Amino acid sequence: MITGRRPKARLGSLLAALAITGGALLSGLPAHADEPSAGPAGKEAPRVDLVLDVSGSMRATDIQGKSRIAVAQQSLNDVIDALPAETEFGIRTLGANYPGDDKVQGCLDTKQLFPVGKTNKTEAKTAVATLRPTGWTPIGLALRGAAQDLGKGETTRRVVLITDGEDSCAPPDPCDVARELASQGIHLVVDTLGLAHDDKTRQQLLCIANATGGTYTDVRTQEQLTEKVKQLVDRSNDTYTVAPVKTAGTDKCESAPVLTPGVYSDREKFSEHRVYRVPVKAGQELRASVSVALDRPVARDYGVLLQATSTTGQELVRGTDAGSSRTDVVSTGLRWSAAASKGYATATASASPSGKPETNVCLVVSNSLAPQAGAAADPGLPLELTVDLTAASPAPDGPAMGLGRGWILLLVLTLAGLLTGLLFGWIARWRIAVWQEN
């Protein structure tokens, strides 16, 4: 639940919500990566493999007067300097080594520049400095290699692809490779960053990102490239311990999936409503948040709404957030308990297996998003929903809540106004008396 107004903890966990599950890797790949090391509390460390296009077209000098490769190298240096200590980071190149005209050979040109693992920053930056634009653009083959670089595990792995053009070597088509990887059970998300701005390249990079639940960014400046790659690395670092559960919201509460405390991933179409159901026992407080990732160009001025409603559709509480295309995630949250709804109609309570009264609360996620011209409508936008149940807060029954209702508040405000008027009147008379004496 991403930049913007979203809390940092939620920022990361959306990316975890985009993880893909399945079976074995494709055959014919390079040797398996080393087993991932353990992070805090025995969890796997976050793993990121950056795939950099070093094909001949990266010589072009059209980004703030610099060549594309120079911009990418400087950004990578800054990213390496800022790497979190626990992140296992690697770099794979494509088109960096074969300078000849044999396309068959050129389309095999992808290799690890720096292996995924604990990063010696000096060695990694030295390796990046040696790169010179050289050959072809085998993106599909490079994605397969990156998947093998990252290995398998229970948490999400990230590939960050930086390129200035579409694949010049298909087959394999990179979109098909991304779909294959998404079904192979390696928890792989591919984020794509485009240094060129033609429609064919943009559509291919969008396709790759959409297939794996990743994001696409159209890069215009060196600063934008650096900031985006840092953000993607940080996302992996923030939430690599979270393994979201896939779910599928419905359009009606009675048929909605029942959620218990945890993190859930789903996809929501533009301007759609997705409904989920959460049983809340007496004495519990429901806390929920949602983040929707803007993984493709969207129209300006949009919003996301999270509502808690009764089973009859009456709203209990809501949370909203809005944006203007300056962030890539929109997030909001809410809190609700039966105690907080005194004096208001709530959902119908029933008996739970434990014998305690239980209220079925419907969580409704809605958005007012619309795609920009040319942006794909399918699949839906990735969303992450977090649900938690805690002991109900005593705050609704405290003195502050009593003070804020009915005649008590009116009486306090009246007395405060009267005292303020008397004080200012006395000061005014005193100043007039002093003026007359002088």
C-alpha positions, 0 to 999 in steps of 0.5 A: 500500500508507493510515493504519495500519501501512503504510509511506508509500510503499505507502500511495500506490501502492495508489491508483495501482493503482486506475487505470482504462484505456480511450478518449475522454471523453463528448461535450458536456462543457466545454472541455478542461483545460490540458495537465498540467504535468510533475513530478519527472523529467519525470512529470506532476504529480498532479491532484485536483479536489474536487467540493463539493455546495452545494445547499440541504440543505447549510444543515442544522446537524447536524455538531457544531452547525455547518451542513454547508456551514460544516464543508465550508468550514473543512475545505477551508481547512485542506486548501488550506493543507496542499496539497503544492507539486507538486499541481495542485488545483481545485474544482468546485461543484454547486448553488451558483448557481441559486436558482430553482424551475426544475428543468431549469435547476437541474440544469445548475448545476455549474461550476468554482469554481477551475481545476485547476492550481498553487494560489494559496491565498489566491484559492482560500480566498476563492472557497470563503468566498463559497459559500452553499447554493442549489440542486439536486444534479446529481452525475452532471453534476458528475462529467462536468465534473470529468473534463474539468477534470482532462484526460487523461494517463498517471497517475491523476487523482482526484475527491473528491466531498463531498455530503450527499445523492443526485443529485436530477437524474438522468438522468444517473444518477451511478453510470452516469456513474462506470461510463462514466468508468471505461471511457473511459481517463482514469485517473480515480478517484472518492472519495466522502464523505457528510455525510448518513447515509441508506441511499439516499445511502450506496448511491449514493456506494458505487456511484460509488466502486466503479465507479472503484476509489475509496473511500467515507467516512461523515463524522461530524465536521469533523476526520474530513472534513479528515483524509480529504480531506488523506489523499486528496490526499496519496495522489495526491501520493505515487504519481502517477508509478506506473502499475500493470498490471492482472492477475488472480490465479487459485486455483492456482499452475500457472494463475497469471499470471507477474509480473516486477518492477513494480506490479500491481492486482487485486481480491479478494473477501471471504475469497478467495485470489489466486495469482500466480507469480514466477520467481526466479533463483539469486542473487536475492531476492524482495521483495513487498508487498500492500495491500488497500483497505477501500473499503466497511464491513467487519466488525471484526477482520480480516487480510491474509496474503501467502505465498510457497510452492513450486509444491507448496504448501509455505510458504517465508515469510509476512507478515501484518497485521491491523486493527480498522476504524480504517484504510482499507488493510491491508498486509504484505510479505515477502522470500525467496531460495533462500539463505535457505532452506538446510536447508528444502525449497524450490520446484523449480528449473529452467533459465531462458533465461539458463542460471541455475537458476530457482525458480518461487515462488507468491505467495498473497494471502489475506484474512479480511475480511467485509462489514458488513450492507448492504455490497456484496460485488461487485466485489472489494476493490482490491488492489495487489501490488508485486514486486521482485527484487534481489541476494540478501542475504548475511545468511543466510550471515553469522556471526549466522545461524550463531550462531543455529543449533544447539549454538553458540547453546545453548553461548553461552546456557549460558556467559552464564547461568553468568557471570551466576550467578557475578557475582550470587553474588559480589555477594550474599556481599560484601553479607553480609560488609559487613552482618556487619562493621557 
